[in-house]
Every structure is written in structure tokens, then in C-alpha cells.
Amino acid sequence: MNKNPAHAYIALGSNLANPAQQVLRAFNALDKLSNSQLLARSSLYLTAPVGYADQPDFINAVAHITTELTPAQLLNAVLEVEHQFGRERTFQNAPRILDLDVLLYDDTQQHEAGLTLPHPRMHERAFVLVPLAEIAPDLLIPGRGHLSTWLQAVQNQDLHKVADNWQPSER
């Protein structure tokens, strides 16, 4: 455990079982992580699935926390939250009740089994960068540069801010 709290950013996503409520519940779960505190949360954003398209749209958001957990401990903690929510890993990019990704941990740059910081694809995804910019507009992504530069690169990706009580439409 770290003695000085680190600033970490976590991406949240869900497309099953009332996704907006799953993400809101996950914000609360992140605030209850051991030796951690939720500092800010973005709005909720509706986005199309990436990778495997034959599934419902996602609700995505980003959380900013401080934590005394190490990066590996934080990863294990968010994986445990996913498990508690009922996350099943059936295949890559499958529909999911909750997906939590550690995006950034202070200025840490590392690549270990199961954990790469910064998240290796965060700079390619509007559903990460737009909510991240909402809560940390001046952020520098270690090894990649200013967040605003990467936002310009994903402006053609479609996403829409939605209310916390958003419900999927009947199809």
C-alpha cells in the first residue's frame, strides 16, 4: 500500500441489466474501496459497442479517485467489484453488466501481465476521453501528451450524454 494517496482514473461501462443504474452503483462501489475516495465522476454517455457490434449500446463514464492502493491492488479491487456485480467473461468484447478499467494511476507508466498504464487504448476511444475531459480537462496522459490533443482525434466517434435515469428504449 502507498502512504501518499495516488490519483487514479477508472473507466466504467455497462450494457446489461439497466446499464445506467449499474454505472451509478459502481461509482458508489468505487467510493467504498479500501483506502480510496471518489473525488469526481463524469456524466453518463451512451455509446455504440466496439469490437463485437451485435449487442446493446453501452453507458460509459469515468471516475477520479484517490487511493493508497498500489496499481496492482487497485486492479484487483476493481476486478472484485466487477465480480460482485455479476460480470461474466464469456468472450472478448461480450455484453457485460459492468466493465471497470484502470486508465491512469498518477504519472505511472508500466506494462505488466494484466495491467498496462496508461490504459493502452484509452487515447483511441471517445467514450473514455470525453468523460475524462469533463472531469479533468487539463490532464496529461503519461507518454501520450495532453488529453485535448487526443480528443480531437476521436471527434468523429459518436456518443451522447444521457441523464442518470436513462433507460434503454424498447426494440
C-alpha positions as CSV (number, residue, x, y, z in Angstrom):
1,M,0.0,0.0,0.0
2,N,1.2,3.5,-0.8
3,K,1.4,6.0,2.1
4,N,0.7,9.0,-0.2
5,P,-2.6,8.8,-2.0
6,A,-2.3,8.5,-5.7
7,H,-4.8,9.9,-8.2
8,A,-6.4,7.3,-10.4
9,Y,-8.9,7.4,-13.2
10,I,-11.2,4.5,-13.9
11,A,-13.5,3.9,-16.9
12,L,-16.9,2.4,-16.2
13,G,-19.2,0.7,-18.7
14,S,-22.3,-1.4,-18.8
15,N,-24.8,-2.6,-21.4
16,L,-26.9,-5.1,-19.4
17,A,-29.5,-5.0,-16.6
18,N,-30.2,-1.3,-16.6
19,P,-26.8,0.0,-17.5
20,A,-27.2,3.5,-16.2
21,Q,-28.0,2.1,-12.8
22,Q,-25.1,-0.3,-12.9
23,V,-22.7,2.5,-13.6
24,L,-24.2,4.7,-10.8
25,R,-24.0,1.7,-8.4
26,A,-20.3,1.2,-9.5
27,F,-19.5,4.8,-8.6
28,N,-20.7,4.1,-5.1
29,A,-18.7,0.9,-5.0
30,L,-15.5,2.8,-6.1
31,D,-16.1,5.3,-3.3
32,K,-16.2,2.4,-0.8
33,L,-12.9,0.8,-2.0
34,S,-10.4,0.3,0.8
35,N,-8.1,3.3,1.4
36,S,-9.7,5.1,-1.5
37,Q,-12.1,8.0,-2.1
38,L,-14.2,9.1,-5.1
39,L,-13.3,12.7,-5.9
40,A,-15.3,13.2,-9.1
41,R,-17.5,11.4,-11.6
42,S,-18.4,12.2,-15.1
43,S,-21.8,12.3,-16.7
44,L,-23.1,9.2,-18.3
45,Y,-22.6,8.7,-22.1
46,L,-24.5,6.4,-24.5
47,T,-22.1,4.8,-27.0
48,A,-22.2,2.1,-29.6
49,P,-20.3,-1.2,-28.8
50,V,-16.8,-1.5,-30.1
51,G,-15.4,-4.8,-31.4
52,Y,-18.5,-7.0,-31.2
53,A,-21.4,-5.0,-32.6
54,D,-24.3,-7.4,-32.1
55,Q,-25.2,-6.2,-28.6
56,P,-26.9,-3.3,-26.8
57,D,-25.4,0.1,-26.6
58,F,-23.2,1.0,-23.6
59,I,-23.4,3.5,-20.9
60,N,-19.9,4.8,-20.2
61,A,-18.4,7.2,-17.6
62,V,-15.1,7.9,-15.8
63,A,-14.4,8.2,-12.1
64,H,-11.5,10.1,-10.4
65,I,-10.4,8.6,-7.2
66,T,-7.5,9.0,-4.7
67,T,-6.2,5.7,-3.4
68,E,-3.5,4.4,-1.2
69,L,-3.7,1.1,-3.1
70,T,-0.9,0.2,-5.4
71,P,-1.7,-0.1,-9.1
72,A,-1.9,-3.9,-8.8
73,Q,-4.1,-3.7,-5.7
74,L,-6.4,-1.2,-7.4
75,L,-6.7,-3.5,-10.4
76,N,-7.6,-6.4,-8.1
77,A,-10.1,-4.3,-6.2
78,V,-11.9,-3.2,-9.4
79,L,-12.0,-6.7,-10.7
80,E,-13.6,-7.8,-7.4
81,V,-16.2,-5.0,-7.9
82,E,-16.9,-6.4,-11.4
83,H,-17.3,-9.9,-9.9
84,Q,-19.6,-8.6,-7.2
85,F,-21.8,-7.1,-9.9
86,G,-22.0,-10.4,-11.7
87,R,-19.5,-9.8,-14.5
88,E,-19.0,-12.9,-16.7
89,R,-16.2,-13.0,-19.2
90,T,-17.7,-15.2,-22.0
91,F,-15.7,-13.8,-24.9
92,Q,-13.8,-10.7,-25.9
93,N,-16.0,-7.6,-26.1
94,A,-19.0,-9.5,-25.0
95,P,-22.0,-7.8,-23.4
96,R,-21.3,-7.0,-19.8
97,I,-23.1,-5.9,-16.6
98,L,-20.1,-3.9,-15.6
99,D,-16.6,-3.2,-17.0
100,L,-14.1,-1.3,-15.0
101,D,-10.7,-0.3,-16.5
102,V,-7.9,1.5,-14.6
103,L,-7.0,4.2,-17.1
104,L,-4.4,6.2,-15.2
105,Y,-2.5,6.0,-11.9
106,D,-0.7,9.2,-11.2
107,D,2.1,9.5,-13.8
108,T,2.8,5.8,-13.8
109,Q,3.9,4.1,-17.0
110,Q,4.1,0.3,-16.7
111,H,3.4,-2.8,-18.6
112,E,2.9,-6.0,-16.5
113,A,0.8,-9.1,-17.0
114,G,-2.8,-7.9,-16.8
115,L,-2.1,-4.2,-16.2
116,T,-0.7,-1.6,-18.6
117,L,-0.7,2.1,-17.5
118,P,-1.8,4.3,-19.0
119,H,-4.5,2.0,-20.4
120,P,-3.2,1.1,-23.9
121,R,-6.3,2.0,-25.9
122,M,-7.7,4.9,-23.9
123,H,-6.4,7.6,-26.3
124,E,-8.4,5.9,-29.2
125,R,-11.8,6.0,-27.6
126,A,-14.2,8.9,-27.3
127,F,-16.2,7.0,-24.7
128,V,-13.2,7.3,-22.4
129,L,-11.7,10.7,-23.5
130,V,-14.9,12.7,-23.5
131,P,-16.0,11.8,-19.9
132,L,-12.4,12.1,-18.8
133,A,-12.1,15.6,-20.2
134,E,-15.3,16.5,-18.4
135,I,-13.7,15.9,-15.0
136,A,-10.0,16.5,-15.8
137,P,-9.8,18.9,-18.8
138,D,-6.1,19.7,-18.4
139,L,-4.9,16.2,-17.9
140,L,-1.7,14.9,-19.4
141,I,-1.6,11.3,-20.4
142,P,1.8,9.9,-19.5
143,G,3.8,9.1,-22.6
144,R,1.0,10.4,-24.9
145,G,0.6,14.1,-24.2
146,H,-2.3,16.4,-23.5
147,L,-5.8,15.0,-23.4
148,S,-7.1,17.7,-25.6
149,T,-4.9,16.6,-28.5
150,W,-6.3,13.1,-28.3
151,L,-9.9,14.4,-28.1
152,Q,-9.5,16.0,-31.5
153,A,-8.5,12.6,-32.9
154,V,-11.7,10.9,-31.8
155,Q,-14.3,13.7,-32.5
156,N,-15.8,11.6,-35.3
157,Q,-16.8,8.8,-32.8
158,D,-20.5,9.0,-31.8
159,L,-21.5,9.4,-28.2
160,H,-24.3,11.2,-26.4
161,K,-24.6,12.5,-22.8
162,V,-27.6,11.0,-21.1
163,A,-29.4,11.5,-17.8
164,D,-28.6,9.4,-14.7
165,N,-32.1,7.9,-15.0
166,W,-31.6,6.9,-18.7
167,Q,-33.4,3.7,-19.7
168,P,-32.9,1.7,-22.9
169,S,-35.7,2.1,-25.4
170,E,-37.8,-1.0,-26.3
171,R,-36.7,-2.6,-29.6
